[in-house]
Amino acid sequence: MRLIALLFAFAAAQALAHNPSDSYLGLVVDGPSIEGQWDIALRDLEVVVGLDANGNGEISWGEVRASHAAIASYALARLTLRSGASACPARVTGLLVDEHGDGTFAVLRFVATCPDSVTKLDVDYTLLFDVDPQHRGLLRLEHAGATRTAIFSPERSRQSFELAQPSRWQQFLDYGREGVWHIWIGFDHILFLLSLLLPAVLRRTNGRWEPVEAFSPAFWNVFGIVTAFTVAHSITLSLATLGAVALPSRLVEPAIALSVVLAALNNLRPMFYARRWVVAFLFGLVHGLGFANVLKELGLPQGALALALVGFNLGVEAGQLVIVGAFLPVAFLLRGTAFYRQVVFFGGSALIVLVAGIWVVERSLDVQLAIFAAATRPTVGSYDNMRDMLMIASAVRTAKMVVEPLHRSTAAIYSLAALRGQPPPPTRHLLRATLAHDTQYTVPNGHLVSG
């Protein structure tokens, strides 16, 4: 019993902590030289560097520019590049600002020089791990036309890369590993899956949930749901990655959160019990677009595009099957208990609705509700408490207006095919330091606007 309760408690605690924190590190190795580009979220830099000098709750381009030295010093102190036993010292060559789907990022461009041509590169990445254990660093490493990817975490902060031409099998394994890792740290995907799995060991009889009598019906129920979800997100993952269809992250991420809300609500007030595999398929199409956004940030090797895509997709499936394999047997054993029906099923579904509902508001309005931010992150600057509370009230009032257009989001489809093959991670709409001094660019809640 405690296993399932702990699973829900952990997922809820991590999900409520804050929006995911990622940085995007691109390295291009050419002989002894390494050209780098590092995209770090301004909201994260505000925590550790303190960009908002005047404490007005907005970060201007002038404030970012004034913090150039502090940003560069903080970042490079947390990235060590080595070629064999020799260090490769880095120096910053430029500071820019870039819009990603999940907010505004400072873009550090730098050059590192090694004593000799690099054949093995050791990367030690510790950015933000001391203040945010959930932070992840997404690496794309290019050398001689080949692309490698990796994800840094507190448990995997130091990684080594052999720069000999990687085999196709190695590229397949690299992307498969990233697929597994993505599903395991994707709390929205996990909670959506759990919402569909919770009623698998129950059956609806005369308006009541009753335990199934045998394991076989539960297994085939889960098999149909997982297969439908897999087929659906494989379709949109492939189409979006290949540039055939694309939606901006600002629409995809709230839609994913909304799918979690609806899936969990269906457990509390059943609307489509008999055809939950159809629901898994339809919402799986949306989740596939979310997977594609991550894969685009990692980048795909043009010489092994299909192989990397298949590897990432199979990695997602493998990670998903591990979750199902851990949950289903325990749920089946507990299906007849009041603990499962009242605490795990009803209580867990209600908790998922609450968590995902918060995600809908946060992702739609590009804010972090101050109630949860204050409990999980350090206080920065001189933000006014009343201002934060008014923001929450405004977010709740306008959530409906923001979420409803998601149903018409297909009108916003546009092509990102031109991004494929660009040096990673891509930069778009960059504001350069040559801007006029009287031009102000503010970043309220991590979104860049001019003013």
Stockholm file with secondary structure:
# STOCKHOLM 1.0

chainA/1-451         MRLIALLFAFAAAQALAHNPSDSYLGLVVDGPSIEGQWDIALRDLEVVVGLDANGNGEISWGEVRASHAAIASYALARLTLRSGASACPARVTGLLVDEHGDGTFAVLRFVATCPDSVTKLDVDYTLLFDVDPQHRGLLRLEHAGATRTAIFSPERSRQSFELAQPSRWQQFLDYGREGVWHIWIGFDHILFLLSLLLPAVLRRTNGRWEPVEAFSPAFWNVFGIVTAFTVAHSITLSLATLGAVALPSRLVEPAIALSVVLAALNNLRPMFYARRWVVAFLFGLVHGLGFANVLKELGLPQGALALALVGFNLGVEAGQLVIVGAFLPVAFLLRGTAFYRQVVFFGGSALIVLVAGIWVVERSLDVQLAIFAAATRPTVGSYDNMRDMLMIASAVRTAKMVVEPLHRSTAAIYSLAALRGQPPPPTRHLLRATLAHDTQYTVPNGHLVSG
#=GR chainA/1-451 SS CHHHHHHHHHHHHHHHHCSCCEEEEEEEEETTEEEEEEEEEHHHHHHHTCCCTTCSSCCBHHHHHHTHHHHHHHHHTTEEEEETTEECCEEEEEEEEEEETTEEEEEEEEEEECSSCCSEEEEEECTTTTTCTTCEEEEEEEETTEEEEEEECGGGCEEEEECSCCCHHHHHHHHHHHHHHHHHHCHHHHHHHHHHHGGGGEEEETTEEEECSSHHHHHHHHHHHHHHHHHHHHHHHHHHHTTSSCCCHHHHHHHHHHHHHHHHHHHHSCSSSTTHHHHHHHHHHHHHHHHHHHHHHHCCCGGGHHHHHHHHHHHHHHHHHHHHHHHHHHHHHHTTSHIIIIIIIIIHHHHHHHHHHHHHHHHHHTCCCHHHHHHHSCCCTTCCHHHHHHHHHHHHHHHHHHHGGGGGGGGGCCCCGGGTTSSSSCCCSCBCTTSCTTCCEECGGGCCEEC
#=GC SS_cons         CHHHHHHHHHHHHHHHHCSCCEEEEEEEEETTEEEEEEEEEHHHHHHHTCCCTTCSSCCBHHHHHHTHHHHHHHHHTTEEEEETTEECCEEEEEEEEEEETTEEEEEEEEEEECSSCCSEEEEEECTTTTTCTTCEEEEEEEETTEEEEEEECGGGCEEEEECSCCCHHHHHHHHHHHHHHHHHHCHHHHHHHHHHHGGGGEEEETTEEEECSSHHHHHHHHHHHHHHHHHHHHHHHHHHHTTSSCCCHHHHHHHHHHHHHHHHHHHHSCSSSTTHHHHHHHHHHHHHHHHHHHHHHHCCCGGGHHHHHHHHHHHHHHHHHHHHHHHHHHHHHHTTSHIIIIIIIIIHHHHHHHHHHHHHHHHHHTCCCHHHHHHHSCCCTTCCHHHHHHHHHHHHHHHHHHHGGGGGGGGGCCCCGGGTTSSSSCCCSCBCTTSCTTCCEECGGGCCEEC
//
